[in-house]
Amino acid sequence: MIEATLAYRLLKASKAARPAIWPVLADVGLHPGQDLLLARLWESDGITQSELIARIGVEPPTVTKALQRLERAGYLRREPGPGRTRTVHLTEAGRALQAPVEQAWLEADALITARLSEADAARLAELLGRVTG
């Protein structure tokens, strides 16, 4: 019964992507999830910590801890912003992670879509976009 649910199949597909992504993250010293935070910064470097939290939809303490780790690793720096805000800026080392991390995600995509036609893969992406908002 459980195996026939869409939720189960989504979870299984998610697990199938991990082997392509996690080793690359580990090689560059990232923990799972930190790549998603960095991806927002690759799009909008210098945003406030509050904006970053809103964009990734993760609890503030989790983001703060991730930012502290990334800052200690030399991938970003946080600076005082207007009022009580802090802005988050990538370092050169943080920008250099973009190519290998994005390549890992492309490889994960290839693993997931290997048995699908191009049209089926596009349709699946569209449907998942609707499911995840």
C-alpha positions as CSV (number, residue, x, y, z in Angstrom):
1,M,0.0,0.0,0.0
2,I,2.6,2.6,1.0
3,E,4.8,1.8,-2.0
4,A,1.9,2.7,-4.3
5,T,1.6,6.3,-2.9
6,L,3.0,9.3,-4.7
7,A,4.6,10.4,-1.5
8,Y,6.6,7.2,-1.3
9,R,7.7,7.5,-4.9
10,L,8.8,11.1,-4.4
11,L,10.8,10.1,-1.4
12,K,12.4,7.3,-3.3
13,A,13.3,9.6,-6.2
14,S,14.8,12.0,-3.7
15,K,17.0,9.3,-2.3
16,A,18.1,8.3,-5.8
17,A,19.5,11.8,-6.3
18,R,21.7,11.8,-3.2
19,P,24.6,9.7,-4.5
20,A,25.3,12.3,-7.2
21,I,25.1,15.3,-4.9
22,W,26.4,14.4,-1.4
23,P,29.9,13.3,-2.4
24,V,30.5,16.5,-4.2
25,L,29.2,18.5,-1.2
26,A,31.5,16.5,1.1
27,D,34.5,17.0,-1.1
28,V,34.1,20.8,-0.8
29,G,33.3,20.7,2.9
30,L,29.5,21.3,2.6
31,H,26.8,19.7,4.5
32,P,23.5,18.8,2.8
33,G,21.3,21.9,2.6
34,Q,24.2,24.3,2.6
35,D,24.2,24.1,-1.2
36,L,20.7,25.4,-1.3
37,L,21.6,28.4,0.8
38,L,24.6,29.1,-1.4
39,A,22.4,28.8,-4.5
40,R,20.3,31.7,-3.2
41,L,23.5,33.8,-2.7
42,W,24.8,32.9,-6.2
43,E,21.5,34.5,-7.4
44,S,21.4,37.5,-5.0
45,D,24.8,38.1,-3.3
46,G,24.6,40.7,-0.5
47,I,21.0,40.1,0.6
48,T,20.1,40.4,4.2
49,Q,20.0,37.3,6.5
50,S,16.2,37.8,6.8
51,E,15.7,37.8,3.1
52,L,17.8,34.7,2.8
53,I,15.7,32.9,5.4
54,A,12.5,33.9,3.6
55,R,13.8,32.7,0.3
56,I,14.8,29.3,1.4
57,G,12.0,28.7,3.8
58,V,14.0,27.2,6.6
59,E,13.8,28.1,10.3
60,P,16.0,31.0,11.3
61,P,18.2,29.1,13.9
62,T,19.0,26.5,11.2
63,V,20.0,29.2,8.7
64,T,22.1,31.0,11.3
65,K,24.0,27.8,12.2
66,A,24.6,27.1,8.5
67,L,25.8,30.6,7.9
68,Q,28.2,30.4,10.9
69,R,29.6,27.1,9.5
70,L,30.0,28.6,5.9
71,E,31.6,31.7,7.4
72,R,34.1,29.6,9.4
73,A,34.9,27.7,6.2
74,G,35.6,30.9,4.4
75,Y,32.7,30.7,1.9
76,L,30.9,33.8,3.0
77,R,31.1,36.8,5.3
78,R,28.3,38.6,7.2
79,E,28.4,42.3,7.6
80,P,26.2,44.8,9.5
81,G,23.5,46.2,7.4
82,P,21.0,49.0,8.0
83,G,19.5,49.0,11.5
84,R,19.8,45.5,13.1
85,T,20.1,43.7,9.8
86,R,23.1,41.7,8.6
87,T,24.0,41.3,4.9
88,V,25.5,38.0,3.6
89,H,28.2,38.2,1.0
90,L,30.0,35.4,-0.9
91,T,33.8,35.2,-0.8
92,E,35.8,34.1,-3.9
93,A,35.9,30.6,-2.3
94,G,32.1,30.6,-2.0
95,R,31.7,31.7,-5.7
96,A,34.1,29.0,-6.8
97,L,31.7,26.4,-5.4
98,Q,29.0,27.2,-7.8
99,A,30.3,25.2,-10.8
100,P,31.0,21.9,-9.0
101,V,27.8,22.1,-7.0
102,E,25.6,22.9,-10.0
103,Q,27.3,20.1,-11.9
104,A,26.4,17.7,-9.1
105,W,22.8,18.7,-9.4
106,L,22.9,18.2,-13.2
107,E,24.3,14.7,-12.6
108,A,21.6,14.0,-10.1
109,D,19.0,15.2,-12.7
110,A,20.5,12.8,-15.2
111,L,20.3,9.9,-12.8
112,I,16.6,10.6,-12.1
113,T,15.6,11.2,-15.7
114,A,17.7,8.4,-17.3
115,R,14.6,6.2,-17.9
116,L,12.4,9.1,-19.1
117,S,12.0,10.7,-22.5
118,E,12.7,14.4,-22.8
119,A,9.0,15.1,-22.9
120,D,8.3,12.9,-19.8
121,A,11.1,14.6,-17.9
122,A,9.7,18.1,-18.8
123,R,6.2,17.0,-17.8
124,L,7.5,15.5,-14.5
125,A,9.4,18.8,-13.7
126,E,6.2,20.8,-14.4
127,L,4.0,18.5,-12.2
128,L,6.6,18.6,-9.4
129,G,6.7,22.3,-9.6
130,R,3.0,22.5,-9.1
131,V,3.2,20.0,-6.2
132,T,6.0,21.9,-4.4
133,G,4.7,25.4,-5.2
